[in-house]
Amino acid sequence: MRTRTALAAGLLALAAFTAACGKSDEEIATDCQKALAATKTATLDDRPGACKDLSEDDYSALLFSQGLRDSGVIDDNGNVDAEELLSDD
């Protein structure tokens, strides 16, 4: 009886662990984008923890995109503000 209980508990723990580890690339990118929006110190060499599993190209694209958002050139919907882009400020 104890063997079955221990085996069942082990299988449940393994199933929970497997389900928790399986983030999709899209979920990782979303988490990374949120982390980049929350910090101003991210660089190519100093990634937030949420961005560690992204490829270098994907991380660079998100970092560049966040930089444009931070500068006001692109809004939260991804639209370009032409006036901001062309301003001398």
N, C-alpha and C positions, 0 to 999 in steps of 0.2 A: 504494500500500500504506500509506504513512504517513497519507494522508487518511482512509482507512477506519479505521485504528487510532485516530486522533485523534477521529474522529466517534463511534466506539464508546465510547471513554473518556468523551467529553463526555456522551453519552446515559446511560451508567451513573452518572456523577456527578449528572446532573440527576434521575435516578430516585431515587437515594439521598437527595438533598436534599429532594425532594418528599415522600418517605415520612417523613422525619424531622420535617418541619414540620407534619404534619397531625394534631395532637392534637385529640381530641374535647373537647367542653365538659365531659363527665364526667371525663376524665383531667385537665383543667386544674383542675377543682374539687377533685379528690382531691389533686393536688399542692399546691394552695393550702391545703387543710385541714391537710396535713402541715406546711407552712411556718408556719401560724398556731399549731399546737401546739408548734412548736419555739421560738417567740419570744413575749415578753411585751410587746413594744413596738409591735405593729401597731395602727394607728388607721385611721379612715376616710380620712384624707389621706395616710398613710404606709403603703402596701401593700408586702408582701414581693414580690419579683420574680416568684414563681410565681403571684401573683394579678393581675398587670397586665392579663391578657387577659379577666378576668371582667367582667361588667356590674356596675354600681354596686349594683343590687339583690341580685344573687347574692353579691357580696363582703360586703355588709352582713349578709346572712343568715348566712353562714359566720362572720363576725367575732362576731356576737351569740351564735351557737351555741357557739363556742369560749369565749367569756366565761362562759357558763353551765357549760360543762364545767370550766373553771378554778376556778369558785367552788364546785364540788362538787354543784350542784343536779342536774346531768344526768351520768350515767355514760357510759362509752365505748360502751355499747350503745344509748344514746339514751333510757334509762329515767330518769324523774324520781324523785329521792329526796325523798319528801314530808317526811320528818323534817328533812332539811337545809333544805328550802325554808321550812318553818315555824319553824325554830329562831331564837332571838333573837341568836345569836352574830354 
